[in-house]
Amino acid sequence: MSTPHRADHHEDPAQNLPPAEPQRAASEGPTPYVANDEALARVHASDEFRELKGRFRKFAFPLSAAFLIWYFAYVLLSTYAIDLMKKPLFGNVTLGLFLGLLQFLTTFVITALYIRHANKNLDPIATKLRAELEGHR
């Protein structure tokens, strides 16, 4: 059996294109901005971006290290200092339970501190850089 001959060279080239993306509805929000490599490189080389990274690192790294030390200290105490962790503080609340609840409290406090730090020290610089990158200066 032979296949019928097709005249592919006479087809409309537009038929070979992928389908166009559907139009975004207004409720889907604005079309995302995609920066080119040159614009990104310019922002990454800027003093403001270095300042942004420095402010983030000076806050996040020490606080993360302190929390990890606190977390692993709790785990190690729970594993190797069982008698200490079973010591009652008041009523049925032991030192282990109290320190465990402090883990949760510490997480919430760190989150609140980071939000305050980001709003005050990071977001203004990031907003400025974004506006420059998108050309809304």
Backbone bond lengths (Angstrom), bond angles and torsions (degrees), N, CA, C in turn:
res aa  C-N    CA-C-N  psi(-1)  N-CA   C-N-CA  omega(-1)  CA-C   N-CA-C  phi
1 M - - - 1.436 - - 1.525 109.43 -
2 S 1.264 113.52 138.71 1.456 118.08 178.02 1.528 108.52 -111.40
3 T 1.294 114.96 151.53 1.466 119.50 178.53 1.513 108.44 -91.11
4 P 1.298 116.59 146.15 1.459 119.21 179.97 1.525 110.65 -64.78
5 H 1.288 115.75 145.53 1.455 121.61 179.34 1.526 109.88 -75.37
6 R 1.357 115.21 130.72 1.461 120.06 177.87 1.515 109.26 -109.28
7 A 1.267 116.03 142.50 1.463 120.89 179.21 1.519 108.55 -93.33
8 D 1.359 117.36 71.63 1.463 122.17 -177.08 1.520 112.39 -62.91
9 H 1.313 116.01 -28.52 1.452 117.98 -176.56 1.520 112.92 -71.90
10 H 1.318 117.72 -8.86 1.464 120.65 178.70 1.527 112.95 -103.24
11 E 1.334 117.87 2.39 1.460 120.73 -178.83 1.528 110.84 -71.24
12 D 1.308 114.72 156.73 1.462 121.18 176.52 1.531 108.29 -73.06
13 P 1.345 119.18 122.82 1.473 120.80 -178.60 1.520 112.84 -61.13
14 A 1.315 118.38 -26.86 1.458 120.97 -179.89 1.521 111.93 -64.58
15 Q 1.325 117.29 -21.98 1.463 119.90 179.30 1.519 111.48 -69.08
16 N 1.326 118.54 -20.34 1.460 122.08 -178.19 1.530 112.65 -89.91
17 L 1.309 117.75 -4.23 1.452 121.12 179.57 1.522 110.25 -77.73
18 P 1.337 116.34 149.39 1.474 118.06 175.86 1.514 109.19 -67.21
19 P 1.321 116.98 156.04 1.463 119.29 179.84 1.525 110.60 -61.91
20 A 1.314 115.70 144.54 1.462 120.80 178.73 1.518 109.49 -68.85
21 E 1.346 114.17 149.09 1.462 118.21 177.00 1.524 108.65 -68.41
22 P 1.325 116.78 141.15 1.465 118.70 178.93 1.526 110.28 -66.26
23 Q 1.304 116.05 152.53 1.464 121.19 177.80 1.526 108.93 -64.86
24 R 1.327 115.53 140.50 1.461 120.31 178.26 1.524 108.80 -80.29
25 A 1.295 115.04 134.54 1.464 119.66 176.45 1.522 108.44 -72.77
26 A 1.317 116.83 152.24 1.461 121.19 -179.69 1.525 111.08 -59.31
27 S 1.314 117.11 -30.33 1.463 120.32 -179.09 1.521 112.67 -72.17
28 E 1.336 117.91 -13.94 1.462 120.87 179.52 1.518 111.99 -82.03
29 G 1.302 118.12 -3.03 1.449 121.38 178.11 1.516 111.61 90.47
30 P 1.327 115.33 -178.43 1.459 119.21 -176.95 1.528 111.47 -72.42
31 T 1.310 115.45 157.92 1.453 120.88 176.21 1.520 108.07 -68.72
32 P 1.326 118.71 130.81 1.456 120.09 -178.21 1.532 111.21 -64.65
33 Y 1.327 115.46 145.22 1.455 121.82 178.38 1.517 108.89 -87.33
34 V 1.304 117.55 134.22 1.460 122.03 177.10 1.521 107.26 -119.25
35 A 1.327 116.46 115.51 1.462 121.24 -177.70 1.515 110.40 -82.38
36 N 1.314 115.72 151.34 1.463 119.04 175.40 1.528 109.03 -85.19
37 D 1.325 116.06 166.56 1.466 121.32 -175.65 1.521 112.44 -61.70
38 E 1.316 117.20 -36.14 1.462 120.46 -179.30 1.522 111.11 -65.34
39 A 1.320 116.51 -43.01 1.471 120.50 179.24 1.531 110.82 -66.06
40 L 1.317 116.81 -40.82 1.468 120.19 177.95 1.515 111.32 -64.33
41 A 1.333 117.05 -42.17 1.461 120.93 178.94 1.525 110.65 -62.35
42 R 1.327 116.91 -39.10 1.464 121.23 178.98 1.529 110.37 -63.93
43 V 1.334 116.87 -43.07 1.468 119.94 178.90 1.525 110.59 -66.80
44 H 1.312 117.13 -43.23 1.471 120.50 -179.35 1.519 112.11 -63.03
45 A 1.318 117.57 -28.43 1.464 121.53 -179.70 1.527 112.23 -86.30
46 S 1.321 118.13 -5.95 1.460 120.66 -174.90 1.530 112.04 -76.74
47 D 1.336 114.65 153.91 1.464 120.74 176.92 1.523 111.27 -63.24
48 E 1.344 116.11 -35.36 1.462 119.27 -179.40 1.529 111.38 -63.98
49 F 1.335 116.83 -39.94 1.462 119.76 -179.82 1.527 110.52 -67.59
50 R 1.335 116.45 -40.55 1.470 119.37 176.57 1.528 110.37 -62.19
51 E 1.326 115.82 -40.00 1.465 120.31 177.35 1.532 110.68 -62.81
52 L 1.314 116.85 -43.09 1.466 121.75 178.78 1.527 110.81 -60.27
53 K 1.323 116.62 -48.16 1.470 120.11 179.14 1.528 110.91 -62.03
54 G 1.320 116.14 -42.14 1.462 119.72 -179.45 1.517 112.29 -63.50
55 R 1.325 116.68 -44.51 1.462 120.03 178.87 1.525 111.61 -63.12
56 F 1.335 116.00 -39.95 1.463 118.89 178.35 1.526 110.59 -64.41
57 R 1.311 116.43 -48.95 1.469 120.61 -176.86 1.515 112.68 -64.37
58 K 1.334 117.60 -40.22 1.469 120.61 -179.74 1.527 111.72 -63.64
59 F 1.319 116.69 -27.11 1.456 120.14 178.46 1.523 111.69 -90.58
60 A 1.334 116.42 -51.01 1.462 120.84 -169.73 1.527 113.56 -72.10
61 F 1.311 118.22 -42.65 1.463 119.30 -174.51 1.527 112.80 -66.59
62 P 1.334 119.85 -49.89 1.474 117.83 178.85 1.526 113.03 -63.20
63 L 1.327 116.81 -39.72 1.451 119.41 -179.65 1.531 111.27 -67.41
64 S 1.317 117.07 -38.62 1.470 120.86 177.09 1.522 110.76 -65.22
65 A 1.324 116.51 -43.06 1.472 120.02 178.61 1.520 110.80 -62.57
66 A 1.328 117.08 -44.72 1.465 120.62 179.49 1.528 111.04 -61.57
67 F 1.334 116.52 -42.30 1.460 118.75 -179.61 1.531 110.93 -66.96
68 L 1.327 117.92 -40.96 1.469 119.78 178.95 1.521 111.66 -63.40
69 I 1.321 116.91 -39.88 1.471 119.98 176.60 1.521 109.77 -61.90
70 W 1.331 116.67 -46.18 1.464 121.86 178.50 1.527 111.20 -60.80
71 Y 1.335 116.96 -43.00 1.460 121.51 -179.80 1.527 111.16 -63.75
72 F 1.328 116.74 -49.78 1.460 119.40 -178.15 1.527 111.67 -69.50
73 A 1.322 118.20 -29.70 1.465 120.43 174.16 1.528 109.65 -62.33
74 Y 1.315 116.60 -41.86 1.462 120.37 177.85 1.533 110.82 -63.43
75 V 1.329 116.88 -44.81 1.466 120.73 179.60 1.528 110.31 -62.25
76 L 1.326 116.89 -44.64 1.465 120.31 -179.40 1.527 111.25 -66.36
77 L 1.322 117.03 -40.77 1.471 119.49 176.66 1.530 110.61 -62.88
78 S 1.314 116.75 -40.40 1.468 120.82 179.45 1.513 111.38 -65.17
79 T 1.320 116.48 -29.37 1.464 120.71 -177.13 1.523 112.32 -88.46
80 Y 1.337 117.11 -42.59 1.460 120.21 -170.54 1.526 114.95 -111.01
81 A 1.311 118.83 -11.79 1.467 121.22 179.47 1.527 109.28 -122.83
82 I 1.317 113.81 56.48 1.461 120.24 -174.47 1.529 111.39 -61.33
83 D 1.328 116.44 -42.29 1.471 118.92 -179.38 1.529 111.28 -63.14
84 L 1.320 117.02 -38.59 1.461 120.49 177.66 1.529 110.54 -65.66
85 M 1.308 116.93 -43.49 1.463 121.06 -177.51 1.535 111.65 -69.99
86 K 1.354 117.42 -24.08 1.467 121.16 178.19 1.522 112.82 -82.78
87 K 1.329 116.67 -6.77 1.467 120.79 -177.35 1.526 109.75 -63.39
88 P 1.344 117.17 124.54 1.470 119.80 -179.68 1.534 110.77 -71.83
89 L 1.319 115.41 138.80 1.470 120.60 175.34 1.518 109.92 -96.85
90 F 1.335 115.71 -50.91 1.465 121.81 175.30 1.524 107.45 -159.71
91 G 1.295 116.18 138.51 1.470 121.08 -178.63 1.523 110.28 55.61
92 N 1.329 117.13 -129.40 1.458 122.42 179.01 1.530 112.79 -94.72
93 V 1.314 117.37 9.75 1.466 121.82 -178.56 1.524 109.46 -89.18
94 T 1.318 114.45 118.83 1.465 120.27 179.09 1.528 109.86 -96.28
95 L 1.331 115.55 168.54 1.460 120.87 177.19 1.524 110.08 -60.97
96 G 1.325 117.51 -39.83 1.463 121.60 179.55 1.524 112.38 -61.97
97 L 1.329 116.20 -44.48 1.464 120.02 178.57 1.527 110.29 -64.75
98 F 1.329 116.22 -43.66 1.455 120.48 179.75 1.535 111.21 -60.94
99 L 1.337 116.93 -46.70 1.472 120.14 179.24 1.530 111.24 -65.96
100 G 1.321 116.69 -35.04 1.462 120.10 176.80 1.514 111.82 -63.56
101 L 1.328 117.25 -41.95 1.459 121.18 176.92 1.530 110.79 -67.12
102 L 1.325 116.39 -33.12 1.463 119.72 176.45 1.539 111.58 -64.80
103 Q 1.328 116.71 -27.75 1.470 120.00 175.84 1.533 109.65 -59.67
104 F 1.328 115.96 -45.36 1.468 120.02 178.38 1.521 110.58 -63.83
105 L 1.318 116.61 -47.40 1.453 120.67 -179.76 1.530 110.82 -59.04
106 T 1.327 116.85 -42.64 1.458 121.00 178.90 1.523 111.12 -60.04
107 T 1.324 117.21 -40.89 1.464 120.98 179.07 1.527 110.67 -61.57
108 F 1.321 117.14 -44.65 1.464 120.39 179.65 1.531 111.21 -65.92
109 V 1.326 116.99 -39.88 1.469 120.42 179.50 1.527 110.44 -65.37
110 I 1.322 117.26 -44.00 1.460 120.31 178.70 1.521 110.77 -62.23
111 T 1.322 117.15 -40.90 1.465 120.55 178.01 1.521 110.63 -61.64
112 A 1.316 117.44 -45.58 1.466 120.95 179.36 1.526 110.90 -63.53
113 L 1.338 117.13 -41.29 1.463 120.22 178.35 1.526 111.39 -63.52
114 Y 1.330 116.10 -40.67 1.465 118.84 179.90 1.528 110.96 -66.63
115 I 1.315 117.34 -42.39 1.474 120.24 179.17 1.527 109.90 -60.15
116 R 1.318 116.68 -44.87 1.468 120.14 178.84 1.526 110.93 -63.22
117 H 1.329 116.44 -44.06 1.471 120.84 179.07 1.527 110.73 -63.05
118 A 1.324 117.10 -44.84 1.466 120.58 -178.88 1.522 111.00 -64.72
119 N 1.314 117.56 -44.95 1.464 120.55 179.98 1.523 111.96 -61.38
120 K 1.316 116.22 -39.01 1.464 120.72 -175.21 1.528 112.88 -85.83
121 N 1.334 117.84 -41.28 1.463 121.12 -168.84 1.526 115.86 -112.00
122 L 1.314 118.28 -21.92 1.462 120.15 -175.87 1.522 112.77 -107.18
123 D 1.313 117.07 -47.01 1.470 120.96 -174.31 1.530 114.13 -59.98
124 P 1.345 119.50 -40.24 1.470 117.06 178.80 1.534 112.89 -60.54
125 I 1.318 116.93 -41.03 1.469 120.10 179.22 1.524 110.14 -69.52
126 A 1.323 116.77 -44.11 1.471 120.33 -179.47 1.522 111.09 -62.91
127 T 1.321 116.91 -39.05 1.462 120.61 178.82 1.526 110.40 -65.10
128 K 1.318 117.08 -41.76 1.465 121.22 178.42 1.526 110.58 -63.51
129 L 1.320 117.09 -45.42 1.467 120.46 179.49 1.520 111.33 -63.01
130 R 1.311 116.42 -40.91 1.457 119.49 179.79 1.532 111.11 -63.85
131 A 1.321 115.45 -43.02 1.480 119.31 179.26 1.527 110.42 -62.05
132 E 1.323 116.46 -41.05 1.472 119.50 178.11 1.525 110.82 -65.58
133 L 1.315 115.85 -40.83 1.468 120.09 -179.07 1.511 111.46 -65.30
134 E 1.316 116.57 -38.78 1.456 120.52 -178.77 1.525 112.41 -85.07
135 G 1.340 117.12 -4.13 1.446 120.63 176.37 1.514 114.64 81.21
136 H 1.325 117.01 23.61 1.466 120.94 -179.94 1.522 111.80 -100.84
137 R 1.248 117.49 28.05 1.445 121.74 -174.01 1.444 112.74 -61.70
